[in-house]
């Protein structure tokens, strides 16, 4: 339960913090945010609804059970969750910023905003897949969100309504590369941090989380 809660909250809070950081960064550098209000609502619809719900209800992987028991709910929903939120926020900001920066060099402002939107959503969905592993529910929810994103961006009338413009192969390549790069960077950094000794981890196995020795 605490594993699912932790991952769901870190996706929601970390992703939203990344959106805020990216919006503030682009507003500070150009005088206006790269994403409009409608685009931010679209981001939340595609990343916070079905994908986060799928993460919340999926069971944890079998190979993580012993580690979760050693860790305990206090650490899992405390320092560990705070670390995951920070990593997800940084990755989301990185993916969106990278896509937006490269797109600005190769096209118009609106196209750059559309690429940033796709990069941001792609980065968050990539992190959802990392957290969900091979869960069919998570993969299906992620695929559905990607499909809706492509339809919204590529359908002329709908695209204009959300302040976007249909993208060509170059634009989608930039967005995909930025999202994958940020996702892999987050995964690598997460594995590196997980290998480091965590404060308060010594002696955790003696606290009786699920081992029947607390009587």
PyMOL commands that set and color helices and strands:
alter all, ss='L'
color gray80, all
select helices_A, chain A and resi 2-30+37-57+62-76+79-106+109-132+136-154+156-161+169-195+204-207
alter helices_A, ss='H'
color red, helices_A
deselect
rebuild
show_as cartoon
